[in-house]
């Protein structure tokens, strides 16, 4: 999270939409933890030379695919998630994820969602190879290789009729080329489960007809915070002092690039709700300008809250800025209460390259945000 700016402003704290997920998809990239776990034996002989380890077929009905597991490798299921990991004693890791197709994002743009988080100065991926088109289980796929931190990563994203699949192969630089043939073998033997795929197709078709994508959510409703809000079940929640709450996709998922933050601010010099909102807004804006570079305001206008008969007049700010070599886009809403000088500050931050893609999460959360008035009316 060090490369995502979570501004320290008045104690304010960057693919696939995850089915409730622990988000370990890229943990092997950060710190090479998965890679180290897989490197527990010396290199074997010729590829798939007959030996003590038989070939095993792994099938996952929920994720809708079957794959043959290479010798000297084991499958680890991430319960409650949309991912499995194949760890080999030869020193490589293969992560496979699946999720509802995202037709609003062209297949060619899908890698950029990961790149916003992992590619660049001070990040795990230092360089990016050329994109190569291929097919996996008959599905059109984009393939690209990244290098950095002593390892190489090959990313393959396949688009099915109603499901997107992500394959991530991680291996040490010195053995990547030799071990890559085993990854190719996994891709070749990757099959879609016809029955499971048919069920997914019907489910996704029904969602598309309704014009919505079903996202399982959970409710944040803490005493004293003054509001309730729904957020994706696969996301992490961090509470900090100053009654600040931060919501983000779990580490290793593409949704990790999105940060939704809400904080309660009470400016000491405020005498009424409107004055409190103006002071909080000005101080947040000033603090952010000091913390970043190339700060530019895209929108600055009034914003109205109206829920269950309650009307509040707030302020909306849309900005872009640079931090740690990445261009971010941020939406801020400052909302006073009917009485008192406590102000709610809501924000959505993401790398500019991923902002539009992840914005539906923010919009759903903002729509679910309800201010609890108690006896203020």
CORSUL-V979730 format. One line per field, one symbol per residue. phi: phi as a letter, one per 20 degrees, with the letter a starting at -180 (. if undefined). psi: psi as a letter, one per 30 degrees, with the letter a starting at -180 (. if undefined). burial: b if it has 24 or more other C-alpha atoms within 12 Angstrom, else e. Layout:
phi: ???
psi: ???
burial: ???
This chain:
phi: .fedfdgedlmfg..dfffhcemegcfffenlfffffeedbffeefglfgbfeffcddccffenbcbeefgmccddedgmcdbccdddffocccdccbaggdffdggfeggffffgeddpfmdgeecceffcebcclnefbdcbdccqlmcccddcdddefccecddcdcbfgfdgfffgfffgffffefceegffffffgffffffffemcdfcfccdebdgnfnacbebgfeeedcdcfnldccdbffgndffffecdccceccgfeedbgfffffffffffffffgfecclfceebbbfcddbblnedcddcccdccadblncedccdccdceefcncededdbccbggfdgffeggfffffffefceeeldef
psi: fffkjjkijhgj..ckjkkjkfhgegffejgheeeeefigllkablkhkkafjlkkkkkjeefhlkkkkllgllkjkjkgahklkjkkffglkkkklllkkiffjkeffeffeeefefkakglekelkalkkkakkhfkkkkkkklklhglkkkkkkkjaegkkkkkjkklkefgeeefffeeeeeeegkkkjeeeeeeeeeeeeeeeefgljkkkllkjikkffgllkklkfglkkkkllghkkkklkkkflffffkkkkkkkkikfgkfleeeeeeeeeeeeeeeeeffllhkkkekjllkkkjkhfkkkjakkkklklkkhgkklkkkkkkjllelagkkkjklkklkeffeeefeeeeeeeeefjkkjfcgf.
burial: eebbbbbbbbbbbbbbbbbbbbbbbbbbbbebebbbbbbeeeeeeeeeeeeeeeeeebebebbbbbbbbbbbbbbbbeeebbbbbbbbbbbbbbbbbbbbbbeeeebebbbbbbbbbbbbeebbbebbeeeeeeebbebebbbbbbbbbbbbbbbbbbbbbbbbbbbbbbbbbeebeebbebbbebbebbbbbeeebeebbeebeeeeeeeebbbeeeebeeeebbbbbbbbbbbbbeeeebbbbbbbbbbbbbbbbbbbbbbbbbbeeeeebbbbbbbbbbbbbeebeeebeeeeeeeeeeeebeeeeeebbbbbbbbbbbbbebbbbbbbbbbbbbebbbbbbbbbbbbbbbbbbbbbbbeebbebbbbbeeeee
